Amino acid sequence: MIHMKDRTGLFERGGPLVMMVTKESATWASPNQQIQVMIPVDADHSEIVKFVSPSDKHYVVAMEQIRECIKESPRIVAERWKKLGRH
């Protein structure tokens, strides 16, 4: 539940924690996605996208994965173009 905290106009979440989506729904990949990397994060939906700082352990893991994707993307794109005969 979200409600106004006080007269400052700030909002806060409260109430019992609930599971909003199933694991299958949260980790679904389309049939076109052959490789899927899941990065487990012990956080709720809101916290998962709000890192405390660049030294936050979840930020570090996410950035490592992003850097790996960037590094591998030229090779992957070249392979896909080759398969399509567009080299």
KOLMARBA-674335 format. One record per residue: x, y, z of N, C-alpha, C, O in turn. Coordinates in pm, whole numbers, padded with zeros to 5 digits, always signed. Example, Ala and Ser with C-alpha at 12.3 -4.5 7.8 and 13.67 -1.06 7.14 Angstrom:
2
+01319-00569+00780+01230-00450+00780+01320-00330+00780+01424-00332+00846/+01285-00225+00708+01367-00106+00714+01290+00003+00787+01341+00114+00804/
//
This chain:
87
+00085-00116+00000+00000+00000+00000+00090+00123+00000+00190+00127+00072/+00056+00222-00079+00131+00348-00083+00044+00456-00022-00074+00469-00056/+00102+00534+00066+00027+00642+00128+00119+00761+00156+00241+00745+00162/+00060+00879+00172+00139+00997+00199+00195+00986+00340+00122+00959+00436/+00325+01008+00351+00394+00992+00479+00353+01098+00580+00320+01066+00694/+00355+01222+00539+00317+01332+00628+00289+01455+00542+00266+01441+00422/+00291+01570+00599+00258+01692+00523+00366+01735+00425+00348+01833+00353/+00477+01664+00421+00584+01698+00327+00547+01662+00184+00609+01711+00089/+00447+01578+00168+00407+01535+00034+00482+01412-00012+00462+01367-00125/+00566+01356+00074+00639+01234+00039+00550+01113+00059+00461+01112+00144/+00576+01011-00021+00500+00888-00010+00588+00778+00045+00710+00782+00030/+00526+00680+00108+00599+00563+00155+00513+00439+00135+00391+00446+00126/+00581+00326+00127+00511+00200+00112+00491+00139+00249+00574+00157+00339/+00384+00068+00265+00357+00002+00392+00271-00120+00370+00227-00148+00258/+00248-00192+00475+00165-00311+00466+00248-00436+00448+00371-00429+00441/+00182-00549+00442+00254-00677+00431+00317-00694+00292+00265-00644+00193/+00430-00765+00288+00493-00797+00161+00412-00903+00090+00363-00997+00152/+00397-00888-00040+00325-00986-00121+00405-01016-00246+00481-00932-00293/+00387-01136-00300+00451-01174-00425+00361-01125-00538+00249-01172-00554/+00412-01029-00616+00331-00967-00720+00326-01050-00849+00224-01053-00917/+00435-01117-00881+00439-01201-01002+00510-01332-00968+00586-01339-00871/+00486-01432-01047+00553-01561-01029+00696-01552-01081+00729-01461-01158/+00780-01644-01040+00918-01649-01091+00917-01665-01243+00997-01602-01313/+00827-01748-01293+00818-01771-01437+00785-01642-01512+00841-01615-01618/+00695-01564-01457+00658-01438-01521+00772-01337-01514+00797-01264-01610/+00841-01334-01403+00950-01237-01385+01073-01271-01468+01155-01183-01495/+01088-01396-01508+01208-01438-01580+01176-01488-01721+01259-01555-01782/+01060-01458-01772+01018-01506-01904+01109-01452-02012+01152-01336-02007/+01139-01534-02109+01215-01493-02228+01141-01541-02351+01081-01649-02350/+01145-01462-02456+01077-01501-02580+01156-01614-02647+01274-01634-02617/+01091-01687-02736+01161-01796-02806+01282-01748-02886+01372-01827-02913/+01285-01620-02924+01398-01566-02999+01520-01539-02911+01630-01518-02962/+01502-01541-02782+01613-01518-02690+01675-01651-02653+01626-01722-02565/+01783-01685-02721+01845-01815-02697+01926-01816-02569+01933-01918-02501/+01988-01705-02535+02071-01698-02416+02005-01603-02317+01971-01489-02351/+01987-01650-02199+01925-01568-02095+02011-01577-01971+02039-01687-01922/+02052-01464-01921+02130-01462-01798+02043-01403-01689+01997-01289-01699/+02021-01480-01585+01943-01430-01473+02039-01383-01365+02133-01453-01328/+02013-01265-01314+02094-01209-01207+02005-01197-01085+01924-01104-01077/+02019-01288-00990+01933-01281-00872+01964-01159-00786+02081-01129-00760/+01861-01090-00745+01876-00972-00660+01775-00984-00546+01656-01000-00569/+01825-00975-00425+01737-00984-00309+01681-00845-00280+01728-00774-00192/+01578-00808-00356+01518-00675-00344+01376-00682-00399+01340-00774-00471/+01297-00582-00363+01162-00577-00418+01163-00502-00551+01267-00455-00597/+01046-00493-00613+01034-00434-00747+01090-00292-00753+01154-00254-00851/+01065-00215-00651+01111-00076-00650+01262-00068-00627+01332+00009-00693/+01312-00146-00534+01454-00141-00500+01545-00197-00609+01663-00162-00616/+01492-00282-00694+01574-00350-00794+01631-00252-00897+01730-00283-00964/+01571-00135-00910+01620-00037-01007+01676+00089-00941+01706+00187-01009/+01691+00086-00811+01744+00202-00739+01866+00160-00658+01854+00113-00545/+01982+00177-00717+02104+00139-00649+02146+00251-00554+02129+00369-00584/+02201+00212-00440+02244+00308-00338+02363+00389-00388+02369+00510-00367/+02458+00321-00453+02578+00387-00503+02646+00294-00603+02606+00178-00616/+02749+00343-00673+02823+00255-00764+02894+00139-00694+02938+00044-00759/+02905+00146-00562+02966+00034-00490+02862-00065-00437+02898-00167-00377/+02734-00036-00460+02625-00128-00423+02650-00262-00491+02677-00266-00612/+02642-00372-00416+02675-00504-00472+02588-00539-00592+02635-00605-00685/+02462-00498-00591+02374-00528-00705+02412-00443-00827+02403-00490-00940/+02455-00321-00803+02501-00234-00912+02625-00294-00977+02636-00300-01100/+02719-00340-00894+02844-00398-00946+02813-00519-01034+02870-00532-01142/+02726-00607-00988+02690-00727-01065+02622-00688-01196+02653-00743-01302/+02529-00593-01189+02458-00549-01310+02556-00486-01410+02549-00514-01530/+02646-00402-01362+02742-00337-01451+02837-00438-01515+02872-00425-01632/+02877-00539-01439+02963-00645-01496+02891-00714-01611+02952-00741-01715/+02762-00742-01594+02686-00809-01699+02668-00718-01820+02680-00763-01934/+02641-00591-01796+02626-00495-01906+02757-00484-01984+02756-00484-02107/+02869-00474-01913+02999-00465-01981+03026-00590-02065+03078-00580-02175/+02989-00706-02013+03007-00831-02087+02921-00830-02214+02967-00873-02320/+02798-00783-02203+02711-00774-02321+02770-00681-02426+02769-00712-02545/+02822-00568-02383+02884-00472-02476+03005-00535-02543+03026-00519-02664/+03085-00605-02466+03206-00668-02520+03172-00775-02623+03239-00786-02726/+03069-00854-02596+03033-00965-02683+02944-00925-02801+02933-01001-02898/+02881-00809-02794+02782-00773-02896+02837-00767-03039+02768-00813-03129/+02957-00713-03066+03005-00713-03206+03015-00854-03265+02978-00876-03380/+03064-00949-03185+03076-01087-03233+02939-01147-03259+02918-01213-03361/+02846-01126-03168+02712-01183-03180+02639-01124-03301+02576-01197-03378/+02649-00994-03318+02584-00930-03434+02645-00980-03564+02573-01008-03659/+02778-00993-03569+02844-01043-03690+02798-01185-03722+02774-01217-03839/+02784-01269-03621+02736-01406-03643+02594-01406-03697+02562-01483-03788/+02509-01322-03642+02370-01316-03688+02362-01267-03832+02286-01321-03912/+02442-01164-03865+02443-01113-04002+02494-01220-04099+02441-01234-04209/+02595-01294-04057+02649-01400-04142+02543-01506-04171+02528-01551-04284/+02469-01546-04066+02362-01645-04083+02255-01595-04180+02195-01674-04253/+02233-01464-04182+02132-01405-04270+02189-01374-04409+02118-01324-04496/+02318-01403-04428+02381-01375-04558+02405-01227-04582+02406-01182-04696/+02424-01153-04476+02445-01008-04490+02584-00965-04444+02601-00855-04391/+02681-01048-04463+02814-01016-04415+02867-00904-04494+02979-00859-04470/
//
